[in-house]
């Protein structure tokens, strides 16, 4: 039998060898291995990173385009609502500025061809009051009555110079009286609507106050909405001059505008007019262009 000392010594020697082997197995990377890992990681980065960055770049570009489309559609939608709610045949444009006269109230008037009938409107004869078919909620401040307008040129001439059978002068006060089923519209001074004496085919009247303009300036990159200014015979197109610079409301409609244009074909009393709007918006080199057409009824 081996002695106990020999057995213990043999076990200790074996354990030492195991410890040395374990130490050798847990050693780190060599310099060559580390360089190889760095080279492989660089190759992967060169291939993968551009693909990932291109995906993020495409997402950013798409986000900008979506934002531009939303802004342009909202702007064109606002203009469309306003021009559809305007008094017929009051839209005019110079290519970058649109002007309209909004309808504040309106209805159908009681008609008579007898001038002595004071409850009806008699085209071709002075009227100081007439009744409408129905009721009106209220009369806006600065109200003016419009009957049978057939064109923008004559309308703004009449609105600026005193009426001319289309719109009551600014000096005439308009009041509303509740007369049951038919409210009464009263004028502080008699006014002769429609000097030809035919009247509106549909017997319509409108209540106007002041014009609204949309002014596009691609140099400044904005479209502004102006409201609450006086009428003028020539269309106001300078935002820094009267009457636009005296408007009570100057609101930004949209920015980032790099190009815009408005064109209008008036049509006729029996054929709708056509407004064509083109708008280009740009952000950080990304741009979109939208074209929008609006058909407008011109029957007065």
C-alpha positions as CSV (number, residue, x, y, z in Angstrom):
1,X,0.0,0.0,0.0
2,X,1.1,3.5,-0.7
3,X,1.6,5.7,2.2
4,X,-1.0,8.3,3.2
5,X,1.6,11.0,2.5
6,X,2.0,9.8,-1.1
7,X,-1.7,9.8,-1.7
8,X,-2.2,13.3,-0.4
9,X,0.8,14.6,-2.3
10,X,-0.5,13.1,-5.5
11,X,-3.9,14.7,-5.0
12,X,-2.4,18.1,-4.4
13,X,-0.3,17.8,-7.5
14,X,-3.4,16.9,-9.6
15,X,-5.3,19.8,-8.2
16,X,-2.5,22.2,-9.1
17,X,-2.5,20.9,-12.7
18,X,-6.3,21.4,-12.8
19,X,-6.0,25.0,-11.5
20,X,-3.3,25.8,-14.1
21,X,-5.4,24.3,-16.9
22,X,-8.5,26.3,-15.8
23,X,-6.4,29.5,-15.7
24,X,-5.1,28.8,-19.2
25,X,-8.7,28.3,-20.5
26,X,-9.9,31.6,-19.1
27,X,-7.4,33.8,-20.8
28,X,-8.7,36.9,-22.9
29,X,-8.6,37.7,-26.6
30,X,-5.4,37.9,-28.4
31,X,-4.5,41.1,-30.3
32,X,-5.1,39.4,-33.6
33,X,-8.6,38.2,-32.5
34,X,-9.5,41.7,-31.3
35,X,-8.4,43.2,-34.6
36,X,-10.4,40.7,-36.5
37,X,-13.5,41.5,-34.5
38,X,-13.0,45.2,-35.1
39,X,-12.6,44.7,-38.8
40,X,-15.7,42.4,-39.0
41,X,-17.8,44.9,-36.9
42,X,-16.7,47.7,-39.3
43,X,-17.7,45.8,-42.3
44,X,-21.1,45.1,-40.8
45,X,-21.5,48.7,-39.8
46,X,-20.6,49.9,-43.3
47,X,-23.3,47.6,-44.7
48,X,-26.1,47.8,-42.1
49,X,-25.9,51.5,-41.0
50,X,-26.7,53.0,-44.4
51,X,-29.7,50.7,-44.7
52,X,-31.0,51.7,-41.3
53,X,-30.3,55.4,-41.8
54,X,-32.0,55.3,-45.2
55,X,-35.1,53.8,-43.5
56,X,-35.1,56.6,-40.9
57,X,-34.5,59.2,-43.6
58,X,-37.4,57.9,-45.7
59,X,-39.6,58.1,-42.6
60,X,-38.6,61.7,-42.0
61,X,-39.2,62.6,-45.6
62,X,-42.6,61.0,-45.6
63,X,-43.5,62.8,-42.3
64,X,-42.6,66.1,-43.9
65,X,-44.6,65.4,-47.0
66,X,-47.6,64.3,-44.9
67,X,-47.4,67.5,-42.9
68,X,-47.1,69.6,-46.1
69,X,-50.1,67.9,-47.7
70,X,-52.2,68.3,-44.5
71,X,-51.3,72.0,-44.3
72,X,-52.1,72.6,-48.0
73,X,-55.4,70.7,-47.9
74,X,-56.5,72.6,-44.8
75,X,-55.6,76.0,-46.4
76,X,-57.4,75.1,-49.7
77,X,-60.4,73.8,-47.7
78,X,-60.7,77.1,-45.8
79,X,-60.6,79.1,-49.0
80,X,-63.2,76.8,-50.6
81,X,-65.6,77.2,-47.7
82,X,-65.3,81.0,-47.9
83,X,-65.7,81.3,-51.6
84,X,-68.8,79.0,-51.6
85,X,-70.3,81.1,-48.8
86,X,-69.7,84.3,-50.7
87,X,-72.3,86.5,-52.5
88,X,-72.6,85.3,-56.1
89,X,-70.4,87.1,-58.6
90,X,-68.2,88.8,-56.0
91,X,-65.0,86.7,-56.4
92,X,-62.1,88.4,-58.1
93,X,-58.4,87.6,-58.3
94,X,-55.2,89.0,-59.7
95,X,-53.4,85.6,-59.7
96,X,-52.1,85.6,-56.1
97,X,-54.9,87.4,-54.2
98,X,-58.5,86.4,-53.9
99,X,-61.2,88.8,-52.8
100,X,-64.9,87.9,-52.0
101,X,-67.9,89.4,-50.2
102,X,-69.1,86.9,-47.6
103,X,-72.8,86.3,-47.0
104,X,-73.6,87.3,-43.4
105,X,-77.4,86.7,-43.7
106,X,-79.8,86.3,-46.5
107,X,-83.2,85.0,-47.7
108,X,-86.0,85.5,-50.2
109,X,-87.9,88.8,-50.4
110,X,-91.6,89.3,-50.9
111,X,-91.9,90.7,-54.4
112,X,-94.4,93.1,-55.9
113,X,-94.4,95.2,-59.0
114,X,-96.5,97.8,-57.3
115,X,-94.4,100.6,-55.8
116,X,-97.1,101.4,-53.2
117,X,-96.8,98.0,-51.6
118,X,-94.7,98.7,-48.6
119,X,-94.4,95.1,-47.4
120,X,-92.7,93.9,-50.6
121,X,-89.6,94.8,-52.5
122,X,-90.3,96.5,-55.8
123,X,-87.2,96.4,-58.2
124,X,-86.9,99.5,-60.2
125,X,-88.5,101.7,-57.6
126,X,-87.2,103.1,-54.3
127,X,-87.9,100.9,-51.2
128,X,-87.6,101.8,-47.6
129,X,-88.7,98.4,-46.3
130,X,-89.7,94.9,-47.4
131,X,-90.6,91.6,-45.8
132,X,-88.6,88.4,-46.2
133,X,-90.1,85.0,-46.5
134,X,-89.3,83.6,-43.2
135,X,-87.2,84.8,-40.2
136,X,-83.6,86.1,-39.6
137,X,-81.8,85.5,-36.3
138,X,-80.2,89.0,-36.2
139,X,-78.9,91.9,-38.2
140,X,-75.1,92.2,-38.2
141,X,-73.4,95.5,-37.5
142,X,-72.6,97.5,-40.6
143,X,-75.1,95.5,-42.7
144,X,-75.7,96.3,-46.3
145,X,-78.5,94.7,-48.5
146,X,-77.5,93.2,-51.9
147,X,-80.0,92.3,-54.6
148,X,-79.3,90.8,-58.0
149,X,-75.6,91.2,-58.4
150,X,-74.4,89.9,-61.8
151,X,-70.6,90.7,-61.8
152,X,-67.7,91.5,-59.6
153,X,-66.6,94.7,-61.5
154,X,-70.0,96.4,-61.1
155,X,-70.4,95.0,-57.6
156,X,-67.3,96.6,-56.1
157,X,-67.9,99.8,-58.1
158,X,-71.4,100.0,-56.6
159,X,-70.2,99.0,-53.1
160,X,-67.5,101.7,-53.1
161,X,-69.3,104.5,-54.9
162,X,-72.8,104.4,-53.4
163,X,-75.0,101.4,-54.4
164,X,-76.0,101.8,-58.1
165,X,-79.0,99.5,-57.6
166,X,-77.0,96.5,-56.3
167,X,-76.0,97.2,-52.7
168,X,-77.2,99.8,-50.2
169,X,-74.7,102.6,-49.4
170,X,-72.6,102.5,-46.2
171,X,-74.6,105.5,-45.0
172,X,-77.9,103.5,-45.0
173,X,-78.7,101.8,-41.7
174,X,-80.4,98.4,-42.0
175,X,-82.7,97.2,-39.2
176,X,-84.7,94.0,-38.6
177,X,-88.2,93.7,-37.1
178,X,-89.8,90.5,-36.0
179,X,-93.1,90.5,-37.9
180,X,-94.2,87.0,-37.1
181,X,-93.6,84.5,-39.9
182,X,-92.2,87.2,-42.2
183,X,-89.5,89.5,-40.7
184,X,-89.3,93.1,-41.9
185,X,-86.1,94.6,-43.3
186,X,-86.1,98.4,-43.0
187,X,-83.7,100.9,-44.6
188,X,-83.0,104.3,-43.0
189,X,-83.1,105.9,-46.5
190,X,-85.1,104.6,-49.5
191,X,-83.0,102.7,-52.1
192,X,-83.8,101.6,-55.6
193,X,-82.7,98.0,-56.2
194,X,-82.1,96.8,-59.7
195,X,-82.6,99.8,-61.9
196,X,-83.8,97.6,-64.8
197,X,-86.7,96.6,-62.7
198,X,-86.5,92.8,-63.2
199,X,-85.3,91.8,-59.8
200,X,-83.5,88.6,-58.8
201,X,-85.0,85.6,-60.7
202,X,-85.1,83.6,-57.4
203,X,-86.1,86.8,-55.4
204,X,-83.0,86.5,-53.3
205,X,-81.4,89.1,-51.1
206,X,-78.1,89.0,-49.2
207,X,-76.7,90.8,-46.2
208,X,-73.1,91.9,-46.6
209,X,-70.7,93.7,-44.2
210,X,-67.1,93.8,-45.5
211,X,-64.9,91.9,-47.9
212,X,-62.4,89.0,-47.2
213,X,-59.1,88.6,-49.0
214,X,-56.6,85.8,-49.2
215,X,-53.1,87.2,-50.0
216,X,-50.4,84.8,-51.1
217,X,-46.7,86.0,-50.9
218,X,-44.3,83.3,-52.0
219,X,-41.4,85.5,-51.1
220,X,-42.5,85.6,-47.5
221,X,-43.8,82.0,-47.8
222,X,-47.2,82.9,-46.4
223,X,-50.9,83.1,-47.2
224,X,-52.8,85.6,-45.0
225,X,-56.5,86.0,-44.6
226,X,-57.7,89.6,-44.3
227,X,-61.2,90.6,-43.0
228,X,-62.8,93.8,-41.8
229,X,-61.7,96.4,-44.3
230,X,-63.5,98.8,-46.6
231,X,-64.3,98.0,-50.3
232,X,-62.4,99.5,-53.2
233,X,-63.1,99.7,-56.9
234,X,-59.7,98.2,-57.8
235,X,-58.8,94.9,-56.1
236,X,-56.5,95.5,-53.1
237,X,-53.3,93.5,-53.6
238,X,-50.7,95.2,-51.5
239,X,-50.8,93.9,-47.9
240,X,-48.8,96.9,-46.7
241,X,-51.1,99.5,-48.1
242,X,-54.7,100.6,-47.5
243,X,-57.2,99.0,-47.2
244,X,-55.6,95.6,-46.4
245,X,-53.3,97.1,-43.7
246,X,-56.4,98.6,-42.0
247,X,-58.2,95.2,-41.7
248,X,-59.5,94.3,-38.3
249,X,-58.4,90.7,-38.7
250,X,-55.1,89.5,-40.3
251,X,-54.7,85.8,-39.8
252,X,-52.0,83.4,-41.0
253,X,-53.6,80.7,-43.2
254,X,-50.5,78.7,-44.0
255,X,-46.7,79.1,-44.2
256,X,-43.8,77.4,-46.0
257,X,-45.4,78.5,-49.3
258,X,-42.9,78.5,-52.2
259,X,-45.4,79.1,-55.0
260,X,-49.1,79.7,-55.4
261,X,-51.6,80.8,-58.1
262,X,-55.3,81.5,-58.3
263,X,-57.3,81.6,-61.6
264,X,-61.1,82.2,-62.0
265,X,-63.4,81.8,-64.9
266,X,-66.7,83.6,-64.0
267,X,-69.0,81.5,-66.1
268,X,-72.5,83.0,-66.3
269,X,-75.8,83.2,-64.4
270,X,-76.7,79.8,-65.8
271,X,-73.3,78.2,-65.8
272,X,-71.1,77.7,-62.7
273,X,-67.8,79.6,-62.4
274,X,-64.5,77.7,-61.9
275,X,-61.8,78.6,-59.4
276,X,-58.5,76.8,-59.8
277,X,-56.0,77.0,-56.9
278,X,-52.4,75.8,-57.1
279,X,-50.2,75.7,-54.0
280,X,-46.6,74.5,-53.5
281,X,-45.3,74.1,-49.9
282,X,-41.6,73.3,-49.1
283,X,-39.8,72.2,-45.9
284,X,-36.1,71.3,-45.8
285,X,-35.9,70.6,-49.5
286,X,-39.0,68.4,-49.4
287,X,-42.0,69.9,-51.4
288,X,-45.5,69.0,-52.5
289,X,-47.8,70.7,-55.0
290,X,-51.6,70.5,-54.9
291,X,-54.1,71.6,-57.4
292,X,-57.7,72.2,-56.4
293,X,-60.8,73.2,-58.4
294,X,-64.0,74.7,-57.0
295,X,-67.2,75.1,-59.0
296,X,-69.2,78.2,-57.9
297,X,-72.8,78.9,-58.6
298,X,-73.4,82.4,-60.0
299,X,-77.2,82.6,-60.1
300,X,-78.0,85.8,-58.3
